[in-house]
Amino acid sequence: MSRTNLDLAALRTLVAGMELGSFARAADRVGRSTSAISAQIKRLEEQAGTPLFRKSGRGLALTAAGEAMLGYARRLVELNDEAVTAVRGVDLSGGIRLGLQEEFGEGLLPEVLGRFARAHPKVRIEAVVSRNADLLERIDTGRCDLALVWADMHPAMSDGVAGYAMGRRHATRIDDVPMSWVGPASLPWQPADGEPLPLVAFDRPCQFHAAATAALDDAGIPWRITFSSPNLGGLWAAAAAGLGLTVRSRYGLPANVRALSADETGLPALPSMSLAMVRASATMPPEVERLADILLASLRGRPDQEAMAA
């Protein structure tokens, strides 16, 4: 019995379309016409033997089979690109100094470093997990080549222009990430009547905390800090124990906490923060650029949208 060989180019188009929210936009990324894209997706459905999409309003959403196909498509495309890069870049060497926010240290770091190390075993990586101010200081003093930062902490980076350079900071905007109220995963959260809202916060200035307290002040909701910590792990532990709410992004939430919806808290909506990748200079060695590509692909490969326009 002959086996079906899925079209890798069509799988790449599927991944691009879901990441960008539109196959029309995916056409530009993969360098094909919209009619060629439609033919690719039709062929992929024929190979799968089942519909991959269903109608959702004026757009399309994945079926259960489509969700499964998307997961495999990401893995196959990543493995293909990893193989090509490993063969072409087998002689890459040198060292990279990488800086990450605490949110990304546990989940993203092993995944990215594993992929990179398999493809480029001669390259040394020194990684530091720290907060924004320290990472940018390391970039400025030449102690870090590449870092993930929350860009809106710095007004010069908040205009949303990808590739914006501020002094030695050459930033690429990755995503605009909504802030969320975060509370315990296993305990119901209810505010105490007449009591200030309990908050869990860092023991130093924090843009997330500043945005949350500004929103509460504007809404006339009193608040107080019930627990402070120098690190993110302390915030998670305190929030999980029900000592108060904290505010973070969707990235890196451990299993013992969860993002609370506005409906269940009755608290004001929060703004978004912009995640950016910062390079120490506009032109970096090839090993640094390769790691940057893997980081971007990993972060942009986690789309939140459920539906997309055709």
C-alpha positions, 0 to 999 in steps of 0.5 A: 500500500502506497503512503501519502507524502504531504506537500511540505510547501503546502504545510509551510503555507498552512503555518504562515496563514495561521500565524498571519491570520490570513492566507492573503498575507501568507502569499507574500511571505511564501512568495506565491500568488493567492490562487496558488495558495488556494490550490495548495490548501485544496491539495493539502485537504485532498491529501488529508482526506478530510476538511481542514477548515470550517466556516466561522463568521466571514472567515475560516477556522480549523476543524479538529483535523485541521488543528492536528494537521497544523501541529504536525505542519509546524514540526515538519517545517521546523525539522526541514529548516533545521536540517537545511540549516545544519547542512549549510551552516555546519561550520558556524562557530563562536559564542552568543550571549543571550538575555531573556525575561523570566517568563521565557526562561523555563519554556522557551529556553530549552526548546530554542537552545535544543534546536540551535545546539543540534544544528550548530554544535560548535557555537557556545551560548551563554544565557542570562534570565533577568528583568528588563533594565538589567538586560538592556544595560547588558546590551548597552555595555556589550555584555549581551548580543541579543535579548527579549525585552518588554519594549514599551518600558522605553518610550523611544521604542513604543512607537511600534516601528519594527527595526527601530534603533535607539542608540545601540538598541536595534529592536524588532517588534515581535508581538503586542501582548495583552496584560492579564490579571492573574490569580490562583488556578485552584481557588475561586477569586472573589474580592472582599467587600469594602477592602482594598484589592490585594496585589502581589508585585515586584519589590522594584518598579515594574511596568506591569504593576504600574499599568495595573495600579493606574487602571485601578486608580482611574476606576476608583478601585482602592488597592494595597500590596500584600506581598512583594518579591524580587523574582517572578517565581515569588509572584507566582507562588503568592498568587497561587496561594491566594494572597492577591492578584498579580499582572503579567502577560500570557507567556510563561504562566505556570499551572498553579495560576491562571489569567482571569477574565474581566467578567469574573473579576469586574476589574478594569481592562489592561493595556498591551505590552510590546515584546521586542527582540533587541540586538547589540548592533544592526549587523550581527554575526551569522550565528547570532542572526540564526539564533534570532531567527529561531527565537522569532519563529518559536514566538510567532508560532504560537498564534492566539486567533481562532479564526482568520479571514480567507 
